[in-house]
Amino acid sequence: MALNEQEILAGLAEIVNEETGIEADAVEMDKSFQEDLDIDSLSMMQVVVNAEDKFGVRIPDDEVKNLTHVKDAVNFIINAQG
């Protein structure tokens, strides 16, 4: 069953919290991973790997650079769900 936007956002927030210690409620759709949440490229790759596992999707390496905001990642996952 495909997850909705809120479920994906909550899951991503959980991953970001586990990876970086950033409070899950700070992870909002309009936040930038790098500017607002201060997630570096190494942590971002770990977030991506964990998101792939959690949501059962594949996020190609060349796509990661396009995931600048939380909403970009949420929308990518929504569209990648089978």
PDB file of N, CA, C and O in Angstrom:
ATOM      1  N   MET A   1       0.833  -1.188   0.000  1.00  0.00           N
ATOM      2  CA  MET A   1       0.000   0.000   0.000  1.00  0.00           C
ATOM      3  C   MET A   1       0.877   1.251   0.000  1.00  0.00           C
ATOM      4  O   MET A   1       1.817   1.360   0.788  1.00  0.00           O
ATOM      5  N   ALA A   2       0.567   2.176  -0.877  1.00  0.00           N
ATOM      6  CA  ALA A   2       1.351   3.406  -0.979  1.00  0.00           C
ATOM      7  C   ALA A   2       1.101   4.298   0.237  1.00  0.00           C
ATOM      8  O   ALA A   2      -0.026   4.435   0.714  1.00  0.00           O
ATOM      9  N   LEU A   3       2.171   4.890   0.713  1.00  0.00           N
ATOM     10  CA  LEU A   3       2.073   5.801   1.849  1.00  0.00           C
ATOM     11  C   LEU A   3       1.694   7.196   1.360  1.00  0.00           C
ATOM     12  O   LEU A   3       1.998   7.568   0.226  1.00  0.00           O
ATOM     13  N   ASN A   4       1.033   7.958   2.218  1.00  0.00           N
ATOM     14  CA  ASN A   4       0.697   9.325   1.827  1.00  0.00           C
ATOM     15  C   ASN A   4       1.799  10.293   2.261  1.00  0.00           C
ATOM     16  O   ASN A   4       2.770   9.905   2.911  1.00  0.00           O
ATOM     17  N   GLU A   5       1.626  11.543   1.890  1.00  0.00           N
ATOM     18  CA  GLU A   5       2.635  12.570   2.139  1.00  0.00           C
ATOM     19  C   GLU A   5       2.995  12.674   3.626  1.00  0.00           C
ATOM     20  O   GLU A   5       4.173  12.750   3.976  1.00  0.00           O
ATOM     21  N   GLN A   6       1.985  12.677   4.498  1.00  0.00           N
ATOM     22  CA  GLN A   6       2.234  12.821   5.930  1.00  0.00           C
ATOM     23  C   GLN A   6       3.000  11.624   6.497  1.00  0.00           C
ATOM     24  O   GLN A   6       3.877  11.789   7.344  1.00  0.00           O
ATOM     25  N   GLU A   7       2.667  10.427   6.028  1.00  0.00           N
ATOM     26  CA  GLU A   7       3.357   9.225   6.501  1.00  0.00           C
ATOM     27  C   GLU A   7       4.821   9.236   6.065  1.00  0.00           C
ATOM     28  O   GLU A   7       5.712   8.865   6.829  1.00  0.00           O
ATOM     29  N   ILE A   8       5.051   9.661   4.845  1.00  0.00           N
ATOM     30  CA  ILE A   8       6.433   9.734   4.338  1.00  0.00           C
ATOM     31  C   ILE A   8       7.209  10.816   5.086  1.00  0.00           C
ATOM     32  O   ILE A   8       8.357  10.603   5.474  1.00  0.00           O
ATOM     33  N   LEU A   9       6.586  11.970   5.287  1.00  0.00           N
ATOM     34  CA  LEU A   9       7.232  13.051   6.027  1.00  0.00           C
ATOM     35  C   LEU A   9       7.606  12.582   7.432  1.00  0.00           C
ATOM     36  O   LEU A   9       8.717  12.838   7.897  1.00  0.00           O
ATOM     37  N   ALA A  10       6.691  11.903   8.102  1.00  0.00           N
ATOM     38  CA  ALA A  10       6.965  11.401   9.457  1.00  0.00           C
ATOM     39  C   ALA A  10       8.112  10.396   9.438  1.00  0.00           C
ATOM     40  O   ALA A  10       8.976  10.427  10.314  1.00  0.00           O
ATOM     41  N   GLY A  11       8.129   9.507   8.448  1.00  0.00           N
ATOM     42  CA  GLY A  11       9.205   8.524   8.332  1.00  0.00           C
ATOM     43  C   GLY A  11      10.544   9.174   8.060  1.00  0.00           C
ATOM     44  O   GLY A  11      11.560   8.784   8.637  1.00  0.00           O
ATOM     45  N   LEU A  12      10.550  10.174   7.173  1.00  0.00           N
ATOM     46  CA  LEU A  12      11.786  10.898   6.873  1.00  0.00           C
ATOM     47  C   LEU A  12      12.280  11.646   8.107  1.00  0.00           C
ATOM     48  O   LEU A  12      13.477  11.663   8.393  1.00  0.00           O
ATOM     49  N   ALA A  13      11.359  12.259   8.831  1.00  0.00           N
ATOM     50  CA  ALA A  13      11.734  12.994  10.043  1.00  0.00           C
ATOM     51  C   ALA A  13      12.391  12.059  11.055  1.00  0.00           C
ATOM     52  O   ALA A  13      13.360  12.421  11.722  1.00  0.00           O
ATOM     53  N   GLU A  14      11.844  10.852  11.152  1.00  0.00           N
ATOM     54  CA  GLU A  14      12.402   9.845  12.057  1.00  0.00           C
ATOM     55  C   GLU A  14      13.824   9.472  11.630  1.00  0.00           C
ATOM     56  O   GLU A  14      14.719   9.365  12.469  1.00  0.00           O
ATOM     57  N   ILE A  15      14.028   9.277  10.336  1.00  0.00           N
ATOM     58  CA  ILE A  15      15.352   8.937   9.798  1.00  0.00           C
ATOM     59  C   ILE A  15      16.336  10.077  10.071  1.00  0.00           C
ATOM     60  O   ILE A  15      17.451   9.840  10.535  1.00  0.00           O
ATOM     61  N   VAL A  16      15.922  11.310   9.784  1.00  0.00           N
ATOM     62  CA  VAL A  16      16.787  12.473  10.008  1.00  0.00           C
ATOM     63  C   VAL A  16      17.147  12.576  11.485  1.00  0.00           C
ATOM     64  O   VAL A  16      18.295  12.860  11.827  1.00  0.00           O
ATOM     65  N   ASN A  17      16.181  12.349  12.354  1.00  0.00           N
ATOM     66  CA  ASN A  17      16.427  12.396  13.793  1.00  0.00           C
ATOM     67  C   ASN A  17      17.451  11.348  14.214  1.00  0.00           C
ATOM     68  O   ASN A  17      18.375  11.644  14.972  1.00  0.00           O
ATOM     69  N   GLU A  18      17.283  10.122  13.722  1.00  0.00           N
ATOM     70  CA  GLU A  18      18.217   9.045  14.063  1.00  0.00           C
ATOM     71  C   GLU A  18      19.617   9.337  13.546  1.00  0.00           C
ATOM     72  O   GLU A  18      20.608   9.044  14.214  1.00  0.00           O
ATOM     73  N   GLU A  19      19.692   9.911  12.365  1.00  0.00           N
ATOM     74  CA  GLU A  19      20.979  10.141  11.711  1.00  0.00           C
ATOM     75  C   GLU A  19      21.709  11.371  12.247  1.00  0.00           C
ATOM     76  O   GLU A  19      22.936  11.371  12.345  1.00  0.00           O
ATOM     77  N   THR A  20      20.966  12.410  12.591  1.00  0.00           N
ATOM     78  CA  THR A  20      21.596  13.693  12.911  1.00  0.00           C
ATOM     79  C   THR A  20      21.289  14.222  14.302  1.00  0.00           C
ATOM     80  O   THR A  20      21.969  15.127  14.787  1.00  0.00           O
ATOM     81  N   GLY A  21      20.267  13.664  14.950  1.00  0.00           N
ATOM     82  CA  GLY A  21      19.868  14.183  16.252  1.00  0.00           C
ATOM     83  C   GLY A  21      18.940  15.387  16.164  1.00  0.00           C
ATOM     84  O   GLY A  21      18.510  15.918  17.188  1.00  0.00           O
ATOM     85  N   ILE A  22      18.629  15.822  14.939  1.00  0.00           N
ATOM     86  CA  ILE A  22      17.693  16.935  14.749  1.00  0.00           C
ATOM     87  C   ILE A  22      16.302  16.464  15.167  1.00  0.00           C
ATOM     88  O   ILE A  22      15.874  15.371  14.798  1.00  0.00           O
ATOM     89  N   GLU A  23      15.604  17.289  15.934  1.00  0.00           N
ATOM     90  CA  GLU A  23      14.258  16.929  16.379  1.00  0.00           C
ATOM     91  C   GLU A  23      13.364  16.642  15.173  1.00  0.00           C
ATOM     92  O   GLU A  23      13.378  17.379  14.188  1.00  0.00           O
ATOM     93  N   ALA A  24      12.593  15.568  15.265  1.00  0.00           N
ATOM     94  CA  ALA A  24      11.736  15.159  14.149  1.00  0.00           C
ATOM     95  C   ALA A  24      10.740  16.246  13.776  1.00  0.00           C
ATOM     96  O   ALA A  24      10.425  16.408  12.597  1.00  0.00           O
ATOM     97  N   ASP A  25      10.237  16.996  14.756  1.00  0.00           N
ATOM     98  CA  ASP A  25       9.243  18.021  14.416  1.00  0.00           C
ATOM     99  C   ASP A  25       9.857  19.245  13.734  1.00  0.00           C
ATOM    100  O   ASP A  25       9.129  20.131  13.286  1.00  0.00           O
ATOM    101  N   ALA A  26      11.188  19.302  13.653  1.00  0.00           N
ATOM    102  CA  ALA A  26      11.857  20.381  12.907  1.00  0.00           C
ATOM    103  C   ALA A  26      11.911  20.062  11.417  1.00  0.00           C
ATOM    104  O   ALA A  26      12.181  20.944  10.603  1.00  0.00           O
ATOM    105  N   VAL A  27      11.658  18.812  11.058  1.00  0.00           N
ATOM    106  CA  VAL A  27      11.720  18.386   9.658  1.00  0.00           C
ATOM    107  C   VAL A  27      10.355  18.652   9.030  1.00  0.00           C
ATOM    108  O   VAL A  27       9.409  17.886   9.212  1.00  0.00           O
ATOM    109  N   GLU A  28      10.276  19.755   8.286  1.00  0.00           N
ATOM    110  CA  GLU A  28       9.035  20.193   7.656  1.00  0.00           C
ATOM    111  C   GLU A  28       9.215  20.256   6.146  1.00  0.00           C
ATOM    112  O   GLU A  28      10.335  20.342   5.642  1.00  0.00           O
ATOM    113  N   MET A  29       8.086  20.212   5.430  1.00  0.00           N
ATOM    114  CA  MET A  29       8.105  20.138   3.962  1.00  0.00           C
ATOM    115  C   MET A  29       8.936  21.248   3.315  1.00  0.00           C
ATOM    116  O   MET A  29       9.635  20.995   2.334  1.00  0.00           O
ATOM    117  N   ASP A  30       8.872  22.465   3.844  1.00  0.00           N
ATOM    118  CA  ASP A  30       9.548  23.589   3.187  1.00  0.00           C
ATOM    119  C   ASP A  30      10.993  23.788   3.631  1.00  0.00           C
ATOM    120  O   ASP A  30      11.646  24.741   3.205  1.00  0.00           O
ATOM    121  N   LYS A  31      11.499  22.897   4.484  1.00  0.00           N
ATOM    122  CA  LYS A  31      12.872  23.038   4.979  1.00  0.00           C
ATOM    123  C   LYS A  31      13.880  22.483   3.975  1.00  0.00           C
ATOM    124  O   LYS A  31      13.650  21.458   3.333  1.00  0.00           O
ATOM    125  N   SER A  32      14.998  23.190   3.861  1.00  0.00           N
ATOM    126  CA  SER A  32      16.122  22.727   3.049  1.00  0.00           C
ATOM    127  C   SER A  32      16.985  21.816   3.913  1.00  0.00           C
ATOM    128  O   SER A  32      17.285  22.138   5.063  1.00  0.00           O
ATOM    129  N   PHE A  33      17.383  20.676   3.350  1.00  0.00           N
ATOM    130  CA  PHE A  33      18.233  19.751   4.108  1.00  0.00           C
ATOM    131  C   PHE A  33      19.529  20.433   4.535  1.00  0.00           C
ATOM    132  O   PHE A  33      19.955  20.312   5.683  1.00  0.00           O
ATOM    133  N   GLN A  34      20.156  21.157   3.594  1.00  0.00           N
ATOM    134  CA  GLN A  34      21.459  21.744   3.877  1.00  0.00           C
ATOM    135  C   GLN A  34      21.352  23.074   4.621  1.00  0.00           C
ATOM    136  O   GLN A  34      21.996  23.260   5.653  1.00  0.00           O
ATOM    137  N   GLU A  35      20.540  23.998   4.101  1.00  0.00           N
ATOM    138  CA  GLU A  35      20.459  25.344   4.677  1.00  0.00           C
ATOM    139  C   GLU A  35      19.758  25.355   6.043  1.00  0.00           C
ATOM    140  O   GLU A  35      20.289  25.903   7.009  1.00  0.00           O
ATOM    141  N   ASP A  36      18.568  24.751   6.121  1.00  0.00           N
ATOM    142  CA  ASP A  36      17.759  24.843   7.331  1.00  0.00           C
ATOM    143  C   ASP A  36      18.103  23.768   8.362  1.00  0.00           C
ATOM    144  O   ASP A  36      18.136  24.037   9.563  1.00  0.00           O
ATOM    145  N   LEU A  37      18.355  22.559   7.887  1.00  0.00           N
ATOM    146  CA  LEU A  37      18.588  21.438   8.806  1.00  0.00           C
ATOM    147  C   LEU A  37      20.071  21.131   9.005  1.00  0.00           C
ATOM    148  O   LEU A  37      20.438  20.316   9.851  1.00  0.00           O
ATOM    149  N   ASP A  38      20.925  21.799   8.208  1.00  0.00           N
ATOM    150  CA  ASP A  38      22.377  21.671   8.351  1.00  0.00           C
ATOM    151  C   ASP A  38      22.847  20.224   8.201  1.00  0.00           C
ATOM    152  O   ASP A  38      23.688  19.750   8.965  1.00  0.00           O
ATOM    153  N   ILE A  39      22.292  19.534   7.210  1.00  0.00           N
ATOM    154  CA  ILE A  39      22.679  18.150   6.937  1.00  0.00           C
ATOM    155  C   ILE A  39      23.747  18.155   5.852  1.00  0.00           C
ATOM    156  O   ILE A  39      23.511  18.638   4.745  1.00  0.00           O
ATOM    157  N   ASP A  40      24.914  17.621   6.168  1.00  0.00           N
ATOM    158  CA  ASP A  40      26.004  17.593   5.183  1.00  0.00           C
ATOM    159  C   ASP A  40      25.800  16.437   4.200  1.00  0.00           C
ATOM    160  O   ASP A  40      24.907  15.609   4.374  1.00  0.00           O
ATOM    161  N   SER A  41      26.635  16.399   3.176  1.00  0.00           N
ATOM    162  CA  SER A  41      26.440  15.418   2.103  1.00  0.00           C
ATOM    163  C   SER A  41      26.594  13.981   2.588  1.00  0.00           C
ATOM    164  O   SER A  41      25.911  13.085   2.091  1.00  0.00           O
ATOM    165  N   LEU A  42      27.473  13.755   3.543  1.00  0.00           N
ATOM    166  CA  LEU A  42      27.662  12.408   4.071  1.00  0.00           C
ATOM    167  C   LEU A  42      26.413  11.942   4.831  1.00  0.00           C
ATOM    168  O   LEU A  42      25.936  10.825   4.632  1.00  0.00           O
ATOM    169  N   SER A  43      25.900  12.804   5.694  1.00  0.00           N
ATOM    170  CA  SER A  43      24.672  12.470   6.423  1.00  0.00           C
ATOM    171  C   SER A  43      23.502  12.314   5.460  1.00  0.00           C
ATOM    172  O   SER A  43      22.638  11.460   5.659  1.00  0.00           O
ATOM    173  N   MET A  44      23.475  13.140   4.418  1.00  0.00           N
ATOM    174  CA  MET A  44      22.383  13.064   3.442  1.00  0.00           C
ATOM    175  C   MET A  44      22.389  11.707   2.740  1.00  0.00           C
ATOM    176  O   MET A  44      21.331  11.123   2.502  1.00  0.00           O
ATOM    177  N   MET A  45      23.571  11.211   2.411  1.00  0.00           N
ATOM    178  CA  MET A  45      23.642   9.892   1.762  1.00  0.00           C
ATOM    179  C   MET A  45      23.108   8.813   2.707  1.00  0.00           C
ATOM    180  O   MET A  45      22.445   7.878   2.259  1.00  0.00           O
ATOM    181  N   GLN A  46      23.383   8.930   3.982  1.00  0.00           N
ATOM    182  CA  GLN A  46      22.887   7.967   4.962  1.00  0.00           C
ATOM    183  C   GLN A  46      21.371   8.073   5.085  1.00  0.00           C
ATOM    184  O   GLN A  46      20.683   7.058   5.197  1.00  0.00           O
ATOM    185  N   VAL A  47      20.852   9.289   5.064  1.00  0.00           N
ATOM    186  CA  VAL A  47      19.398   9.500   5.090  1.00  0.00           C
ATOM    187  C   VAL A  47      18.765   8.826   3.872  1.00  0.00           C
ATOM    188  O   VAL A  47      17.732   8.166   3.985  1.00  0.00           O
ATOM    189  N   VAL A  48      19.395   8.998   2.707  1.00  0.00           N
ATOM    190  CA  VAL A  48      18.886   8.403   1.462  1.00  0.00           C
ATOM    191  C   VAL A  48      18.867   6.873   1.553  1.00  0.00           C
ATOM    192  O   VAL A  48      17.871   6.238   1.206  1.00  0.00           O
ATOM    193  N   VAL A  49      19.965   6.294   2.020  1.00  0.00           N
ATOM    194  CA  VAL A  49      20.047   4.835   2.147  1.00  0.00           C
ATOM    195  C   VAL A  49      18.961   4.322   3.100  1.00  0.00           C
ATOM    196  O   VAL A  49      18.286   3.335   2.806  1.00  0.00           O
ATOM    197  N   ASN A  50      18.801   4.994   4.233  1.00  0.00           N
ATOM    198  CA  ASN A  50      17.779   4.587   5.194  1.00  0.00           C
ATOM    199  C   ASN A  50      16.376   4.767   4.630  1.00  0.00           C
ATOM    200  O   ASN A  50      15.493   3.950   4.891  1.00  0.00           O
ATOM    201  N   ALA A  51      16.166   5.832   3.857  1.00  0.00           N
ATOM    202  CA  ALA A  51      14.853   6.066   3.239  1.00  0.00           C
ATOM    203  C   ALA A  51      14.551   4.978   2.210  1.00  0.00           C
ATOM    204  O   ALA A  51      13.416   4.513   2.108  1.00  0.00           O
ATOM    205  N   GLU A  52      15.570   4.575   1.449  1.00  0.00           N
ATOM    206  CA  GLU A  52      15.374   3.491   0.479  1.00  0.00           C
ATOM    207  C   GLU A  52      14.907   2.226   1.193  1.00  0.00           C
ATOM    208  O   GLU A  52      13.974   1.558   0.747  1.00  0.00           O
ATOM    209  N   ASP A  53      15.561   1.906   2.299  1.00  0.00           N
ATOM    210  CA  ASP A  53      15.190   0.714   3.070  1.00  0.00           C
ATOM    211  C   ASP A  53      13.789   0.843   3.657  1.00  0.00           C
ATOM    212  O   ASP A  53      12.972  -0.071   3.543  1.00  0.00           O
ATOM    213  N   LYS A  54      13.520   1.978   4.280  1.00  0.00           N
ATOM    214  CA  LYS A  54      12.254   2.182   4.989  1.00  0.00           C
ATOM    215  C   LYS A  54      11.055   2.189   4.034  1.00  0.00           C
ATOM    216  O   LYS A  54      10.007   1.620   4.338  1.00  0.00           O
ATOM    217  N   PHE A  55      11.223   2.839   2.877  1.00  0.00           N
ATOM    218  CA  PHE A  55      10.090   3.025   1.967  1.00  0.00           C
ATOM    219  C   PHE A  55      10.100   2.064   0.776  1.00  0.00           C
ATOM    220  O   PHE A  55       9.175   2.073  -0.036  1.00  0.00           O
ATOM    221  N   GLY A  56      11.138   1.239   0.672  1.00  0.00           N
ATOM    222  CA  GLY A  56      11.199   0.261  -0.402  1.00  0.00           C
ATOM    223  C   GLY A  56      11.301   0.880  -1.786  1.00  0.00           C
ATOM    224  O   GLY A  56      10.726   0.373  -2.749  1.00  0.00           O
ATOM    225  N   VAL A  57      12.041   1.982  -1.876  1.00  0.00           N
ATOM    226  CA  VAL A  57      12.235   2.658  -3.163  1.00  0.00           C
ATOM    227  C   VAL A  57      13.723   2.733  -3.473  1.00  0.00           C
ATOM    228  O   VAL A  57      14.566   2.504  -2.605  1.00  0.00           O
ATOM    229  N   ARG A  58      14.027   3.053  -4.712  1.00  0.00           N
ATOM    230  CA  ARG A  58      15.415   3.234  -5.149  1.00  0.00           C
ATOM    231  C   ARG A  58      15.600   4.704  -5.490  1.00  0.00           C
ATOM    232  O   ARG A  58      14.856   5.254  -6.301  1.00  0.00           O
ATOM    233  N   ILE A  59      16.592   5.342  -4.870  1.00  0.00           N
ATOM    234  CA  ILE A  59      16.906   6.740  -5.165  1.00  0.00           C
ATOM    235  C   ILE A  59      18.299   6.768  -5.793  1.00  0.00           C
ATOM    236  O   ILE A  59      19.302   6.657  -5.089  1.00  0.00           O
ATOM    237  N   PRO A  60      18.360   6.916  -7.123  1.00  0.00           N
ATOM    238  CA  PRO A  60      19.663   6.902  -7.809  1.00  0.00           C
ATOM    239  C   PRO A  60      20.573   8.022  -7.301  1.00  0.00           C
ATOM    240  O   PRO A  60      20.106   9.108  -6.958  1.00  0.00           O
ATOM    241  N   ASP A  61      21.877   7.742  -7.258  1.00  0.00           N
ATOM    242  CA  ASP A  61      22.845   8.726  -6.776  1.00  0.00           C
ATOM    243  C   ASP A  61      22.718  10.066  -7.489  1.00  0.00           C
ATOM    244  O   ASP A  61      22.822  11.117  -6.858  1.00  0.00           O
ATOM    245  N   ASP A  62      22.492  10.034  -8.814  1.00  0.00           N
ATOM    246  CA  ASP A  62      22.408  11.289  -9.569  1.00  0.00           C
ATOM    247  C   ASP A  62      21.113  12.050  -9.278  1.00  0.00           C
ATOM    248  O   ASP A  62      20.969  13.203  -9.684  1.00  0.00           O
ATOM    249  N   GLU A  63      20.189  11.424  -8.590  1.00  0.00           N
ATOM    250  CA  GLU A  63      18.922  12.078  -8.218  1.00  0.00           C
ATOM    251  C   GLU A  63      19.048  12.786  -6.866  1.00  0.00           C
ATOM    252  O   GLU A  63      18.301  13.721  -6.579  1.00  0.00           O
ATOM    253  N   VAL A  64      19.989  12.340  -6.048  1.00  0.00           N
ATOM    254  CA  VAL A  64      20.130  12.871  -4.684  1.00  0.00           C
ATOM    255  C   VAL A  64      20.386  14.381  -4.710  1.00  0.00           C
ATOM    256  O   VAL A  64      19.872  15.100  -3.853  1.00  0.00           O
ATOM    257  N   LYS A  65      21.160  14.869  -5.663  1.00  0.00           N
ATOM    258  CA  LYS A  65      21.471  16.301  -5.728  1.00  0.00           C
ATOM    259  C   LYS A  65      20.225  17.153  -5.961  1.00  0.00           C
ATOM    260  O   LYS A  65      20.226  18.346  -5.658  1.00  0.00           O
ATOM    261  N   ASN A  66      19.157  16.545  -6.499  1.00  0.00           N
ATOM    262  CA  ASN A  66      17.906  17.263  -6.730  1.00  0.00           C
ATOM    263  C   ASN A  66      17.020  17.313  -5.491  1.00  0.00           C
ATOM    264  O   ASN A  66      16.025  18.037  -5.466  1.00  0.00           O
ATOM    265  N   LEU A  67      17.373  16.552  -4.475  1.00  0.00           N
ATOM    266  CA  LEU A  67      16.573  16.500  -3.257  1.00  0.00           C
ATOM    267  C   LEU A  67      17.096  17.540  -2.267  1.00  0.00           C
ATOM    268  O   LEU A  67      17.695  17.195  -1.248  1.00  0.00           O
ATOM    269  N   THR A  68      16.867  18.800  -2.573  1.00  0.00           N
ATOM    270  CA  THR A  68      17.406  19.869  -1.738  1.00  0.00           C
ATOM    271  C   THR A  68      16.501  20.199  -0.560  1.00  0.00           C
ATOM    272  O   THR A  68      16.978  20.605   0.500  1.00  0.00           O
ATOM    273  N   HIS A  69      15.210  20.025  -0.741  1.00  0.00           N
ATOM    274  CA  HIS A  69      14.245  20.315   0.316  1.00  0.00           C
ATOM    275  C   HIS A  69      13.530  19.034   0.733  1.00  0.00           C
ATOM    276  O   HIS A  69      13.485  18.059  -0.017  1.00  0.00           O
ATOM    277  N   VAL A  70      12.985  19.054   1.918  1.00  0.00           N
ATOM    278  CA  VAL A  70      12.260  17.885   2.427  1.00  0.00           C
ATOM    279  C   VAL A  70      11.140  17.507   1.466  1.00  0.00           C
ATOM    280  O   VAL A  70      10.916  16.323   1.212  1.00  0.00           O
ATOM    281  N   LYS A  71      10.430  18.508   0.926  1.00  0.00           N
ATOM    282  CA  LYS A  71       9.328  18.213   0.004  1.00  0.00           C
ATOM    283  C   LYS A  71       9.820  17.501  -1.258  1.00  0.00           C
ATOM    284  O   LYS A  71       9.085  16.695  -1.829  1.00  0.00           O
ATOM    285  N   ASP A  72      11.049  17.782  -1.705  1.00  0.00           N
ATOM    286  CA  ASP A  72      11.599  17.101  -2.882  1.00  0.00           C
ATOM    287  C   ASP A  72      11.741  15.608  -2.605  1.00  0.00           C
ATOM    288  O   ASP A  72      11.405  14.775  -3.447  1.00  0.00           O
ATOM    289  N   ALA A  73      12.238  15.282  -1.424  1.00  0.00           N
ATOM    290  CA  ALA A  73      12.414  13.876  -1.054  1.00  0.00           C
ATOM    291  C   ALA A  73      11.061  13.191  -0.897  1.00  0.00           C
ATOM    292  O   ALA A  73      10.868  12.070  -1.366  1.00  0.00           O
ATOM    293  N   VAL A  74      10.126  13.871  -0.235  1.00  0.00           N
ATOM    294  CA  VAL A  74       8.784  13.298  -0.044  1.00  0.00           C
ATOM    295  C   VAL A  74       8.129  13.024  -1.396  1.00  0.00           C
ATOM    296  O   VAL A  74       7.588  11.941  -1.623  1.00  0.00           O
ATOM    297  N   ASN A  75       8.181  14.005  -2.288  1.00  0.00           N
ATOM    298  CA  ASN A  75       7.566  13.834  -3.615  1.00  0.00           C
ATOM    299  C   ASN A  75       8.251  12.741  -4.421  1.00  0.00           C
ATOM    300  O   ASN A  75       7.587  11.980  -5.126  1.00  0.00           O
ATOM    301  N   PHE A  76       9.581  12.657  -4.322  1.00  0.00           N
ATOM    302  CA  PHE A  76      10.297  11.599  -5.033  1.00  0.00           C
ATOM    303  C   PHE A  76       9.829  10.227  -4.544  1.00  0.00           C
ATOM    304  O   PHE A  76       9.553   9.336  -5.347  1.00  0.00           O
ATOM    305  N   ILE A  77       9.743  10.067  -3.241  1.00  0.00           N
ATOM    306  CA  ILE A  77       9.323   8.783  -2.664  1.00  0.00           C
ATOM    307  C   ILE A  77       7.888   8.446  -3.057  1.00  0.00           C
ATOM    308  O   ILE A  77       7.582   7.300  -3.385  1.00  0.00           O
ATOM    309  N   ILE A  78       7.007   9.453  -3.024  1.00  0.00           N
ATOM    310  CA  ILE A  78       5.611   9.219  -3.452  1.00  0.00           C
ATOM    311  C   ILE A  78       5.583   8.683  -4.876  1.00  0.00           C
ATOM    312  O   ILE A  78       4.884   7.712  -5.165  1.00  0.00           O
ATOM    313  N   ASN A  79       6.347   9.316  -5.768  1.00  0.00           N
ATOM    314  CA  ASN A  79       6.355   8.904  -7.177  1.00  0.00           C
ATOM    315  C   ASN A  79       7.077   7.597  -7.416  1.00  0.00           C
ATOM    316  O   ASN A  79       6.795   6.906  -8.395  1.00  0.00           O
ATOM    317  N   ALA A  80       8.016   7.241  -6.529  1.00  0.00           N
ATOM    318  CA  ALA A  80       8.804   6.013  -6.705  1.00  0.00           C
ATOM    319  C   ALA A  80       8.107   4.783  -6.143  1.00  0.00           C
ATOM    320  O   ALA A  80       8.490   3.654  -6.449  1.00  0.00           O
ATOM    321  N   GLN A  81       7.082   5.002  -5.320  1.00  0.00           N
ATOM    322  CA  GLN A  81       6.359   3.871  -4.751  1.00  0.00           C
ATOM    323  C   GLN A  81       5.682   3.079  -5.875  1.00  0.00           C
ATOM    324  O   GLN A  81       5.083   3.649  -6.787  1.00  0.00           O
ATOM    325  N   GLY A  82       5.791   1.785  -5.785  1.00  0.00           N
ATOM    326  CA  GLY A  82       5.338   0.943  -6.856  1.00  0.00           C
ATOM    327  C   GLY A  82       3.878   0.754  -7.013  1.00  0.00           C
ATOM    328  O   GLY A  82       3.441   0.041  -7.917  1.00  0.00           O
TER     329      GLY A  82
END
